[in-house]
Amino acid sequence: MNRNQGCLAGLGELFLVGWIFRWLQRVIGYRSGSCLGCGCGTVLFFNMVWIILSIIFGTYWLSLVMLPFGQWA
């Protein structure tokens, strides 16, 4: 059973992931100014790319909301 989320949920998740990524980069990533920022920033970057791609490909972009169980778009 493939129950992809709708467009609004996908956009909301992308906004939230972007906000969390900027905050984490500022605290422990490239913008932190510490010597650990390079390694942590790189790990954060690849993790966020993986999360963003899973959101993009896991969202049904032609529907505003997720359909109830058993219905088709």
N, C-alpha and C positions, 0 to 999 in steps of 0.2 A: 504494500500500500504506500503510495507516494503522496504525502500531504504537504505540499510546499506552502509556505506563507505567502501572504499577499504583498502588494507593492508598498502599502503604507508601513507595514511591519519591517519590510526590508530597508526602506529609507530610514526609519527610526533606528534600526540596528546599525546602519552605516554611520549615522550621525553620532550615536553613542560610542561606537568603536573609535571614530575619529577623535572625539573629545577625550576618551581614555588614553589613546595613543599620544596625543599632545601633552597631557598631564604627566604620563609616565616618562616621556622623553625629557620633559623639563626637570623631573625629580631624579631619575636614575639613568637617563639616556645621554644622548649626544650633548644636550644643552645643559647638563648638570655641572659641567666644569671639572668633574673629578676624573682620575685616571681610569676608573672602571666604566666610565661613560661610553667608551668606544666598544667594548665587548657587550655590555648590556644593551646599548643602543642598537647594535647589529642583531642581537637575539630578539629584541622587541620588534625590530623592523620585519624580520622574516616571519615571526609569529603573527603580526598584524596583517601581513600580506596573505598568509594562509587563512586567517579568519575572514578577511574581506572577500577573498575568492569563494570561500564556502557560503557566505551570505549571498553573493551575486549569483552563483549558480544554483543555490537552494531556494531562490525566490521566484514565484510565478509572477512576472512583471505585468501581465495583462489583466490581473485581477486586483482590485483595491484591498480586499480582505480575504482571509482564508475561508474557503467554502466549508459548510458543515459536512460532516462525515457522510459519504455515499453520494454526494452531488458532484457533477462535472461542470467545468467552465463552459 
